[in-house]
Amino acid sequence: TGSTNADLRLLAADWPEGQWLRAERQTAGRGRLGRDWRSPSGNLYASTLIRLRPGDPPVTGLGLMLGVAVHAALSALMPQAPIHLKWPNDIMAGPAKLAGMLLEREGDAVVAGIGINVATAPELPDRPTVALADLPGGARIDAAQVLDALVPSFDHWLAEWRQGGTAAIIAAWLPRAHPVGTRLIVSAGTDRPQQGRFLGLNADGALILGLEDGTRHVIHSGDVGVLS
């Protein structure tokens, strides 16, 4: 297919929550901020739909929730692999990107797409990448096994979000992420990139960046890099 997210957006009116669409390969995969997501065979490309209900918490917590769900699933499959979250929901192994997510609103639903480098990692000009096959315990795992682990993890953390709100997700996200004090560079829109230290998340899940002059900036969206 072109993109599992694009497919589910077309099917959103009738697609039931809890069902997933997985592609062996994509010809028009997309990542955050409009980036292409290269999609060769052997990796996981899958999307599902969250049907928003009356009384649900603010949707701003769903991006963090998705990252926690993927991290929890991969950690269960590969407990020795050194993976962590980078705000808001990139899965990293050291400085290299292992997985990414894209959430898109469609009416009363949110389409959640997940791409995980399972067998191979595409070579990108602007960032290092890594695959599960490159990590301890990853060579024996295929994309179907990853989805089998991901679906129940997603269901669990979606229920946690509905019950405990964004606060419950933040409490699960922080121990899985770059620690407080990590030096970050953040590009947000057309503004000049800002460098500072990670000071945590605010109540709605936005990143708090501490600058050298002592000021704090709250980042609601942007591209985050970890500085050595």
Buried (B, 14 or more C-beta within 10 A) or exposed (E): BEBBBBBBBEBBEEBEEEEBBBBEEBEEBBBBEEBEBBBBEBBBBBBBBBBBEEEBBEBBBBBBBBBBBBBBBBBEBBEEBEBBBBBBBBBBBEEBBBBBBBBBBBEEBBBBBBBBBBBBBBEEEEEEBBBBBBBEEBEEBBBEBBBEBBBEBBBBBBEBBBEBBBEBBBEBBBEBBBEEEBEBBBBBEEEEEBEBBBBEBBEBBBBBBBEEEEEEBEBEEBBBBBEE
